[in-house]
């Protein structure tokens, strides 16, 4: 989990009056996230040890996400049917599995998002360029937190930062994002992926 999920450099802070004027509201961010049906994007990931990974991300709301890592990483992360599965290409066919509801990604993938009433939202600020939303499990803050970074008056998710339980940050920057693309359900099917990998090992 530490190497497989998500910050970017420091940006100059403008005056407080400008920040108040330009910060994206929780209502506008809720509308943006609720209107997302499918998303496809290239990503660059900055790992905690300073190395870089690249790949593609696919989102199909509600409840589904797929991270495909390019070689030599070749890892795969899938979320569907309430579970988050991490496939290690060097390990077993059976992935590490976690309840999706126990991860901050559940905020993005939820059926109906109301950030103003969501107990997971613990931070909401503007730095002069981007609005950052910070979320974590309110009952288990020791599990880490997730920063979602949006730009533009019409919100667009540009990157996110995962802070793990040790305080280490993993950064994912989105590039060439496309909304509304057709994505098949099989892309997110965890049992199907397990079976496919078993067949490959025969």
VENFEN-V640191 format. One record per backbone hydrogen bond with DSSP energy under -0.5 kcal/mol. CO is the residue of the C=O (numbers start at 1). NH is the residue of the N-H. If there is no record, write none. Layout:
co:CO nh:NH
co:CO nh:NH
This chain:
co:1 nh:4
co:6 nh:172
co:15 nh:19
co:16 nh:20
co:17 nh:21
co:18 nh:22
co:19 nh:23
co:25 nh:29
co:26 nh:30
co:27 nh:31
co:28 nh:32
co:29 nh:33
co:30 nh:34
co:31 nh:35
co:32 nh:36
co:33 nh:36
co:37 nh:61
co:38 nh:180
co:39 nh:59
co:40 nh:178
co:41 nh:57
co:42 nh:175
co:43 nh:55
co:44 nh:173
co:45 nh:47
co:45 nh:53
co:46 nh:171
co:47 nh:50
co:51 nh:47
co:53 nh:45
co:54 nh:70
co:55 nh:43
co:56 nh:68
co:57 nh:41
co:58 nh:66
co:59 nh:39
co:60 nh:64
co:64 nh:60
co:65 nh:79
co:66 nh:58
co:66 nh:68
co:67 nh:69
co:67 nh:77
co:68 nh:56
co:70 nh:73
co:70 nh:74
co:75 nh:69
co:76 nh:87
co:77 nh:67
co:78 nh:85
co:79 nh:65
co:80 nh:83
co:82 nh:100
co:83 nh:80
co:84 nh:98
co:85 nh:78
co:85 nh:87
co:86 nh:88
co:86 nh:96
co:87 nh:76
co:87 nh:89
co:88 nh:91
co:96 nh:86
co:98 nh:84
co:99 nh:102
co:100 nh:103
co:100 nh:106
co:103 nh:106
co:104 nh:107
co:104 nh:108
co:105 nh:108
co:105 nh:109
co:106 nh:110
co:109 nh:62
co:109 nh:63
co:112 nh:114
co:114 nh:117
co:114 nh:118
co:115 nh:118
co:117 nh:119
co:118 nh:121
co:120 nh:122
co:120 nh:136
co:123 nh:134
co:125 nh:132
co:130 nh:127
co:131 nh:150
co:132 nh:125
co:132 nh:134
co:133 nh:148
co:134 nh:122
co:134 nh:123
co:135 nh:146
co:136 nh:138
co:137 nh:140
co:140 nh:143
co:141 nh:144
co:145 nh:163
co:146 nh:135
co:146 nh:148
co:147 nh:161
co:148 nh:133
co:148 nh:150
co:149 nh:158
co:149 nh:159
co:150 nh:131
co:151 nh:156
co:153 nh:155
co:156 nh:151
co:156 nh:158
co:158 nh:174
co:159 nh:149
co:160 nh:172
co:161 nh:147
co:161 nh:163
co:162 nh:164
co:162 nh:170
co:163 nh:145
co:164 nh:167
co:168 nh:164
co:170 nh:162
co:171 nh:46
co:172 nh:160
co:173 nh:44
co:175 nh:42
co:178 nh:40
co:181 nh:183
co:184 nh:187
co:185 nh:188
co:186 nh:189
co:188 nh:190
co:189 nh:193
co:190 nh:194
co:191 nh:195
co:192 nh:196
co:193 nh:197
co:194 nh:198
co:195 nh:199
co:196 nh:200
co:197 nh:201
co:198 nh:202
co:199 nh:202
